[in-house]
Amino acid sequence: MLFEVLAIWGCLPEWNSTTYECANFDMSNAASTWVGLIVGALIGAAITWWIYNRQKKISDKQDEIFLMYIGHLEESHGRILEKISTLDEKIDSILERR
């Protein structure tokens, strides 16, 4: 099926060497074009996957660092709120004495 579809583009001797018309030719321009397209698509797919994979790993690492930073910030805010609460209690006790 594929050969019949591609046959309109020219002789493909490397795919059908039993055909007499194609047996005496080198790789045709059409065949060379298709091979180039297929190889280019494979290389493009590999590079795209590699870039996607690297970006995903970097994004995951950034998320991990950001969540860790938020956790530390939350702990710091908790300590500050405790200190403010303690100070507020001290101020209330001083005001009650007066």
C-alpha positions as CSV (number, residue, x, y, z in Angstrom):
1,M,0.0,0.0,0.0
2,L,2.7,2.4,1.0
3,F,4.7,1.7,-2.2
4,E,1.7,2.4,-4.4
5,V,1.1,5.7,-2.6
6,L,4.8,6.7,-3.0
7,A,5.1,5.3,-6.5
8,I,3.6,8.5,-7.9
9,W,6.6,10.4,-6.6
10,G,9.1,8.3,-8.5
11,C,11.1,5.1,-8.6
12,L,11.9,3.6,-5.2
13,P,14.3,0.9,-6.1
14,E,15.5,0.4,-2.5
15,W,12.0,-0.6,-1.5
16,N,11.0,-2.7,-4.5
17,S,14.1,-4.0,-6.3
18,T,12.1,-6.7,-8.2
19,T,10.6,-4.1,-10.4
20,Y,12.6,-4.0,-13.7
21,E,12.3,-0.3,-14.2
22,C,13.7,0.4,-10.8
23,A,16.4,-2.3,-10.7
24,N,18.9,-0.3,-12.8
25,F,18.7,3.0,-11.0
26,D,20.3,4.5,-8.0
27,M,18.2,6.0,-5.3
28,S,15.7,8.4,-6.9
29,N,15.2,12.0,-5.8
30,A,11.8,11.0,-4.4
31,A,13.2,8.1,-2.3
32,S,16.0,10.3,-1.1
33,T,13.4,13.0,-0.1
34,W,11.3,10.5,1.8
35,V,14.4,9.0,3.6
36,G,15.4,12.6,4.5
37,L,12.0,13.4,5.8
38,I,11.8,10.2,7.9
39,V,15.3,10.7,9.4
40,G,14.6,14.4,10.0
41,A,11.3,13.5,11.8
42,L,13.1,11.0,13.9
43,I,15.9,13.3,14.9
44,G,13.4,16.1,15.5
45,A,11.3,13.9,17.7
46,A,14.3,12.8,19.7
47,I,15.5,16.4,20.2
48,T,12.0,17.5,21.2
49,W,11.6,14.7,23.7
50,W,15.1,15.5,25.2
51,I,14.2,19.2,25.6
52,Y,10.8,18.4,27.1
53,N,12.4,15.9,29.5
54,R,15.1,18.4,30.6
55,Q,12.5,21.2,31.1
56,K,10.3,18.9,33.1
57,K,13.2,17.9,35.4
58,I,14.2,21.5,35.9
59,S,10.5,22.5,36.6
60,D,10.1,19.7,39.1
61,K,13.3,20.8,40.9
62,Q,12.2,24.4,40.9
63,D,8.8,23.4,42.4
64,E,10.6,21.3,45.1
65,I,12.9,24.3,46.0
66,F,10.0,26.7,46.0
67,L,7.9,24.5,48.3
68,M,10.9,24.0,50.6
69,Y,11.3,27.8,50.7
70,I,7.6,28.3,51.5
71,G,7.9,25.7,54.3
72,H,10.8,27.6,55.9
73,L,8.9,30.9,55.5
74,E,5.9,29.4,57.2
75,E,8.0,28.2,60.1
76,S,9.6,31.6,60.4
77,H,6.2,33.3,60.4
78,G,5.0,30.8,63.0
79,R,7.9,31.7,65.3
80,I,7.2,35.4,64.8
81,L,3.5,35.0,65.6
82,E,4.5,33.1,68.8
83,K,6.8,35.9,69.9
84,I,4.1,38.5,69.2
85,S,1.6,36.4,71.2
86,T,4.1,36.2,74.1
87,L,4.7,39.9,73.9
88,D,1.0,40.6,73.8
89,E,0.5,38.5,76.9
90,K,3.3,40.4,78.7
91,I,1.8,43.7,77.7
92,D,-1.7,42.6,79.0
93,S,-0.2,41.4,82.3
94,I,1.6,44.8,82.7
95,L,-1.6,46.7,82.0
96,E,-3.6,44.6,84.5
97,R,-1.2,45.4,87.2
98,R,-1.7,49.1,86.9
